[in-house]
Amino acid sequence: MRVHSFPPEIGDRARVLVLGSMPGTASLAKHQYYAHPRNHLWPVVYGLFGLTPAEDYEDRLVFAKARGIALWDVIESCQREGSLDVNIREERPNDIPGLLAEYPEISCIVCNGAKSHDTFLKYFKSLPELSGITLLKLPSTSPIPTAAMRTTADRIEAWRILLPHLIPLEQT
């Protein structure tokens, strides 16, 4: 089945672009980024500031945008059964160079997991638009635990590298 990602969720103060690979089935059904109830993205984003995530999706987006975080996916569309990245076939990339041109304040791109990173490099590693932009491959916020990333706390610790790029709470 061919699946399509969403438009980016991005505010005027975007500094960090968090790129997933492709929304999972729970996210596609709700038309929300990171909608699976066990995905760690929202607890990580809020946890970086010592907070608990809001329940409401729109409130979560407002919080992320106020911190300078934009959300999108490397893949615009692909063939995939289920939610697993391993099942992605025939991917087409999103227009990340166009987004970077439109939002020149983005200084950091975060690839949320290995598939996002590998796909990003496949299509965009030699882009002149990436000059001066920090590219980070961070542990996936997927609910599937790994040997190194078993808990939300593990992921928050790994994602702390983002803090210098984010807008502090007192600046909103």
C-alpha positions as CSV (number, residue, x, y, z in Angstrom):
1,M,0.0,0.0,0.0
2,R,1.3,3.5,-0.9
3,V,1.4,5.8,2.1
4,H,2.1,9.5,2.2
5,S,3.6,11.7,4.9
6,F,2.1,14.9,6.3
7,P,3.0,18.5,5.6
8,P,5.7,19.8,8.0
9,E,4.7,21.2,11.3
10,I,6.8,24.3,11.5
11,G,6.7,27.7,13.1
12,D,8.3,31.0,12.3
13,R,11.1,30.4,14.9
14,A,12.2,27.0,13.7
15,R,15.8,26.2,14.5
16,V,15.7,22.4,14.7
17,L,14.1,20.1,12.1
18,V,13.3,16.7,13.5
19,L,13.0,14.2,10.6
20,G,11.3,10.8,11.0
21,S,11.2,8.3,8.2
22,M,7.5,7.9,7.5
23,P,4.5,8.1,10.0
24,G,3.4,4.8,11.4
25,T,-0.1,3.5,11.1
26,A,-1.3,5.1,14.3
27,S,0.0,8.5,13.2
28,L,-1.6,8.1,9.7
29,A,-4.9,7.1,11.2
30,K,-5.0,10.2,13.5
31,H,-3.1,12.5,11.0
32,Q,-0.7,13.4,13.9
33,Y,3.0,13.1,14.2
34,Y,4.2,10.6,16.7
35,A,0.6,9.5,17.6
36,H,1.5,6.0,18.8
37,P,0.8,6.1,22.6
38,R,4.1,4.5,23.4
39,N,6.3,6.6,21.0
40,H,8.9,8.5,23.0
41,L,9.0,11.7,21.0
42,W,6.7,13.8,23.0
43,P,8.0,12.6,26.4
44,V,11.5,13.3,25.1
45,V,10.7,16.8,23.8
46,Y,9.0,17.8,27.1
47,G,11.5,15.9,29.2
48,L,14.4,18.0,27.9
49,F,12.8,20.8,29.8
50,G,11.8,18.7,32.8
51,L,8.1,18.7,31.9
52,T,5.4,16.1,31.3
53,P,3.8,16.2,27.8
54,A,0.5,17.9,27.3
55,E,-2.3,15.5,26.4
56,D,-3.7,17.5,23.6
57,Y,-1.9,17.2,20.2
58,E,-2.3,20.8,19.3
59,D,-0.8,21.9,22.6
60,R,2.1,19.6,21.9
61,L,2.7,21.3,18.6
62,V,2.5,24.7,20.1
63,F,5.1,23.7,22.7
64,A,7.4,22.2,20.1
65,K,7.2,25.2,17.9
66,A,7.8,27.6,20.8
67,R,11.0,25.7,21.5
68,G,12.1,26.1,17.8
69,I,11.3,22.5,16.9
70,A,9.8,21.6,13.5
71,L,8.6,18.1,12.6
72,W,8.6,16.4,9.2
73,D,9.7,13.2,7.5
74,V,12.5,12.4,5.0
75,I,10.1,10.3,2.9
76,E,7.1,11.9,1.2
77,S,5.6,8.6,0.1
78,C,6.5,4.9,-0.1
79,Q,5.1,1.4,-0.4
80,R,4.8,-0.1,3.1
81,E,2.7,-2.6,4.9
82,G,2.3,-1.9,8.6
83,S,4.5,0.6,10.5
84,L,8.0,-0.9,10.4
85,D,10.7,1.0,8.6
86,V,12.1,-2.3,7.4
87,N,9.0,-2.7,5.2
88,I,9.5,0.7,3.4
89,R,9.9,0.3,-0.4
90,E,9.9,2.6,-3.4
91,E,10.4,5.8,-1.3
92,R,10.2,9.3,-2.7
93,P,11.8,12.0,-0.6
94,N,10.2,15.2,0.7
95,D,11.5,18.6,-0.6
96,I,13.9,19.2,2.3
97,P,16.1,21.6,0.4
98,G,13.0,23.7,-0.4
99,L,12.0,23.8,3.3
100,L,15.5,24.8,4.3
101,A,15.5,27.6,1.8
102,E,12.1,28.8,3.2
103,Y,13.3,28.6,6.8
104,P,17.0,29.7,6.9
105,E,17.1,29.9,10.7
106,I,17.1,26.1,10.8
107,S,20.6,25.3,12.1
108,C,20.2,21.6,13.1
109,I,18.6,18.6,11.4
110,V,17.9,15.6,13.7
111,C,17.3,12.3,12.0
112,N,15.1,10.4,14.4
113,G,16.6,6.9,14.0
114,A,18.6,4.9,11.5
115,K,16.1,4.7,8.6
116,S,15.6,8.5,8.7
117,H,19.3,9.1,8.7
118,D,20.1,6.5,6.0
119,T,17.4,7.9,3.7
120,F,18.4,11.5,4.3
121,L,22.0,10.7,3.3
122,K,20.8,8.7,0.3
123,Y,19.1,11.8,-1.2
124,F,20.6,14.9,0.4
125,K,24.2,14.3,1.7
126,S,25.8,16.6,-0.8
127,L,23.4,19.5,-0.7
128,P,24.9,23.0,-0.6
129,E,21.9,24.0,1.6
130,L,23.4,21.8,4.3
131,S,26.5,24.0,4.7
132,G,26.6,25.3,8.3
133,I,23.7,23.0,9.4
134,T,24.4,20.5,12.2
135,L,23.2,17.0,11.2
136,L,22.5,14.6,14.1
137,K,21.5,11.0,14.0
138,L,19.7,10.4,17.3
139,P,18.2,7.2,18.7
140,S,14.7,6.5,17.4
141,T,11.8,7.5,19.6
142,S,10.0,4.3,18.4
143,P,8.3,2.3,21.1
144,I,10.5,-0.7,20.2
145,P,13.3,-0.9,22.8
146,T,16.9,-1.5,21.8
147,A,19.9,-2.7,23.9
148,A,21.0,0.9,24.4
149,M,17.7,2.6,24.4
150,R,15.3,0.9,26.7
151,T,13.5,3.8,28.4
152,T,12.3,7.3,27.8
153,A,15.0,8.5,30.2
154,D,17.7,6.8,28.0
155,R,16.3,8.7,25.0
156,I,16.1,12.1,26.9
157,E,19.8,11.7,27.8
158,A,20.8,11.0,24.2
159,W,18.7,13.9,22.9
160,R,20.1,16.4,25.4
161,I,22.6,17.3,22.7
162,L,19.8,19.4,21.2
163,L,19.5,21.8,24.1
164,P,21.9,24.4,22.7
165,H,19.9,24.6,19.5
166,L,16.5,25.0,21.2
167,I,14.7,28.1,22.5
168,P,14.7,28.0,26.3
169,L,11.4,28.2,28.3
170,E,12.1,31.7,29.5
171,Q,12.3,33.0,25.9
172,T,8.7,32.4,24.9
